[in-house]
Amino acid sequence: MPALVDLPANSTSQVARVVTEACAPAVFAALMPLIIALHSTAPAVMTVLGWALLAILFCSVVPYAVIWVGVRRGRLTDHHIGVREQRRRPLVYGLLSVLVGLAVLVVLAGAPRPLVAVFGPALIPSLAIVVLVGWSRVRLGDHTIGQVVAGALAGILIAVPTFVLLA
């Protein structure tokens, strides 16, 4: 298959590295609540920003801190957790943090629905980012095409029912 843009291999690796870092889960988990808060039509923007900061704490800061501490202590090789056997503990802690954060936002605090369930179908065009990130991970040799496809399918199978339940 011919490339859309004919870049030297070194350039495509650099583009792939930028995409991988800029679209890392911790980055998205920090940016999305802010974007949603700013997009919200709530009259109390500061209140919505407070909700966003709470979501960022549980969905980005805590999970990334677990990874950062693991790297600093030598238990994890890098912030992308490139060694598959090292992924279980950080993923479990990250998932627990997100679930606690979701419980706080939904049950205890009554956060606005757009912050909890995101944008739903309006977010479909962002699937292009998923494709771009998948390409970057394969290009860098961090994942195979099969792993990228399996991850995308798993994401869809988790995201759609979650949105339906929370929307």
Secondary structure in CASP SS format (residue, H / E / C, confidence):
PFRMAT SS
TARGET T0000
AUTHOR 0000-0000-0000
METHOD secondary structure of the structure
MODEL  1
M C 1.00
P C 1.00
A C 1.00
L C 1.00
V C 1.00
D C 1.00
L C 1.00
P C 1.00
A H 1.00
N H 1.00
S H 1.00
T H 1.00
S H 1.00
Q H 1.00
V H 1.00
A H 1.00
R H 1.00
V H 1.00
V H 1.00
T H 1.00
E H 1.00
A H 1.00
C C 1.00
A C 1.00
P H 1.00
A H 1.00
V H 1.00
F H 1.00
A H 1.00
A H 1.00
L H 1.00
M H 1.00
P H 1.00
L H 1.00
I H 1.00
I H 1.00
A H 1.00
L H 1.00
H H 1.00
S C 1.00
T C 1.00
A C 1.00
P C 1.00
A C 1.00
V H 1.00
M H 1.00
T H 1.00
V H 1.00
L H 1.00
G H 1.00
W H 1.00
A H 1.00
L H 1.00
L H 1.00
A H 1.00
I H 1.00
L H 1.00
F H 1.00
C H 1.00
S H 1.00
V H 1.00
V H 1.00
P H 1.00
Y H 1.00
A H 1.00
V H 1.00
I H 1.00
W H 1.00
V H 1.00
G H 1.00
V H 1.00
R H 1.00
R C 1.00
G C 1.00
R C 1.00
L C 1.00
T C 1.00
D C 1.00
H C 1.00
H C 1.00
I C 1.00
G C 1.00
V C 1.00
R H 1.00
E H 1.00
Q H 1.00
R C 1.00
R H 1.00
R H 1.00
P H 1.00
L H 1.00
V H 1.00
Y H 1.00
G H 1.00
L H 1.00
L H 1.00
S H 1.00
V H 1.00
L H 1.00
V H 1.00
G H 1.00
L H 1.00
A H 1.00
V H 1.00
L H 1.00
V H 1.00
V H 1.00
L H 1.00
A C 1.00
G C 1.00
A C 1.00
P C 1.00
R H 1.00
P H 1.00
L H 1.00
V H 1.00
A H 1.00
V C 1.00
F C 1.00
G H 1.00
P H 1.00
A H 1.00
L H 1.00
I H 1.00
P H 1.00
S H 1.00
L H 1.00
A H 1.00
I H 1.00
V H 1.00
V H 1.00
L H 1.00
V H 1.00
G H 1.00
W H 1.00
S H 1.00
R H 1.00
V H 1.00
R H 1.00
L C 1.00
G C 1.00
D C 1.00
H C 1.00
T C 1.00
I H 1.00
G H 1.00
Q H 1.00
V H 1.00
V H 1.00
A H 1.00
G H 1.00
A H 1.00
L H 1.00
A H 1.00
G H 1.00
I H 1.00
L H 1.00
I H 1.00
A H 1.00
V H 1.00
P H 1.00
T H 1.00
F H 1.00
V H 1.00
L H 1.00
L H 1.00
A C 1.00
END
